[in-house]
Amino acid sequence: MEEIREAILDFVEREYKLPDDADPDTFDYVENGYVDSMGLVQFVAILEDRFDIEFTKEELLSDEFKTVGGLEKIISSKLAE
């Protein structure tokens, strides 16, 4: 869903645009310093409110959660439930 991807990228790119050669599906926004630990708490709250979902502890700790594509997949599957 384009709306999900845009919401994720809007937050991730609030201070710095992703490098032109970065693949958003595999770009690790945590590892690359785009979202720090405090920002991650805020990011989770924004996404949960916007999409009316709740992440599980397992989802938050998964490697998939740290990439734009992986997070988009998690949210999409939650919305399909």
MOUR-V92674 format. One record per pair of residues at least 12 apart in sequence whose C-alpha atoms are under 7 Angstrom apart, sorted by sequence separation. I is the first residue (numbers start at 1). J is the second residue. D is the distance in whole Angstrom. If there is no record, write none. Layout:
# MOUR-V92674
i->I j->J d->D
i->I j->J d->D
This chain:
# MOUR-V92674
i->12 j->29 d->7
i->12 j->34 d->6
i->12 j->35 d->6
i->53 j->78 d->7
i->30 j->66 d->6
i->29 j->66 d->6
i->28 j->66 d->5
i->29 j->67 d->6
i->28 j->67 d->5
i->27 j->67 d->5
i->26 j->67 d->5
i->27 j->68 d->6
i->25 j->67 d->6
i->26 j->68 d->7
i->25 j->68 d->5
i->26 j->69 d->6
i->24 j->68 d->6
i->25 j->69 d->4
i->24 j->69 d->6
i->25 j->70 d->7
i->8 j->68 d->7
i->5 j->72 d->6
i->4 j->72 d->6
